Amino acid sequence: MALAATGRSFVQIAERFDEAPLAYSLSALSAIVYVIATLALVFAGSRTWYRIAWIAIVFELVGVLVIGTLSFVLPELFAHPTVWSWFGLGYLFVPLALPFFGLWWLVAHRPQPDDATSVAASAVGGPDA
């Protein structure tokens, strides 16, 4: 999705930005979010990247739900579709499904505490003690 959204937004902005600046800007934003989410999931073994993954995927979910809803309620805003319009209909609803899979993956693959944290928790009677 990161590559598809990036390519689509680049072509839309380069060729027809003046026709639908809101829609094409949202396509570019979704592309950026997909790239960040992909990188964050790849490096999610690190606590920092794990947090970034959570932020990116929740942002992605909110984006697809809000833009998807607005594209039905205020269709004049989205005469030109975005990646998230109609809940990702143009991409067979993959943009709607991806954040749910991403959140599931993050819950199922929490990073393990590093050794220093485990030792400190044990020393003060933490849950590992």
N, C-alpha and C positions, 0 to 999 in steps of 0.2 A: 504494500500500500504506500510505503514511503516513496518508492520510485514512481509509481503511477501518479500519485498526487503531486509530486514535484514536477514531473513532466507536463501534466495537464495544466497546472497553475502557470508554469513558465510560458507555455504556448498561449494560454488565455491572456496573460498580462502583456506579452510581447505583441500579439496580433490585434486584440480587441478590448483592451483595458477600459477605454472610454465608453464602451457599450454597457458594462456592468461592473463598476469598480468595487462595489460591496461584495458581490458574489465572487469575483476573481481574487480579491484580497483574502476572503475567507478560504478559498481553495489554497492559496499560498500559506496561510496560517495553519491549515490542517496538514499540509505537507511538512512544515517545520515541526509540528507536534509529532507526526509519525516518525520523522527522523530521530527526534530526541527520545521518543518512547522506545524505538528499536535499539538505539545505542544503550539506553538505560537498562533494558532487559538483558542485553548481551553482557553488560558489566554489573548486573544486579547482585553479584556476590559481595560487592562492596556496599557498606551501609549508605554511603552518600549516593551512589547510583541507584540503590534500592529506593531511597526516598524520592529521587528524581523520577524514577519509573512510576511511583505512585502518583506524583503530581501530574505528570504528563498523561497518564492513562485516565485519571479522573477528569482532567481538563478535556481530553478527547471524548469521554463519555458525555460530559455536560455539553460540549459543543455539538455532538451529533444529536442529542436529545433536544436542545434548544433550537438549533438551526432546522432540524427535521420538523419540529412542531411549527416554527415560524413559516416554513415553506408551504405548509398547508393552510395556516391561519392568515398569513399575509403573502399570498403568492406573487403579488406585484413586486415585492422586494427581491424575488428570486426568479425573474423571467429567464435568467441564464443560470443553469444549475451549478452548485458547488459539490464538492465531494460529500458533504454532509446533508445536502438537500434531500428531502423526502426520506430521511433516515438512511441515506446511502443507496437509494434505488438504482442509480446509474452504475453502481458497483455491486449489484446483487445483494445489497444489505450487509456486505462485509464490514463497512464502517460502523454499523450498529453492533455487530457481533464481536468485533475485535476487542473493544474495551472490556467486555465481560470475560473473554478468554484471558486477557492480560491481567485483570484483577484476580481471577482464579489462580493463574500462574504465580503471581506475587504472594498470595496467601499460602499456596502449597510449597513455595520455595523461599521461605524466609532465610536470610543469611544467618549463619551460625555466629555466635559471639566469638570474638578473637580470644586467644589464650589469656591475655592480660585481664580482660573483663571477667572471664570465668574464674580466674584465681582470686581477683578482688572480691567477687560476689561470694565465693566460698569462704574467704577470710572473714567476712562480716556476717556470715550466716545467711547468705542469699539462698535462692531456690535450689542451687546445686549442692548446698552443704549437706 
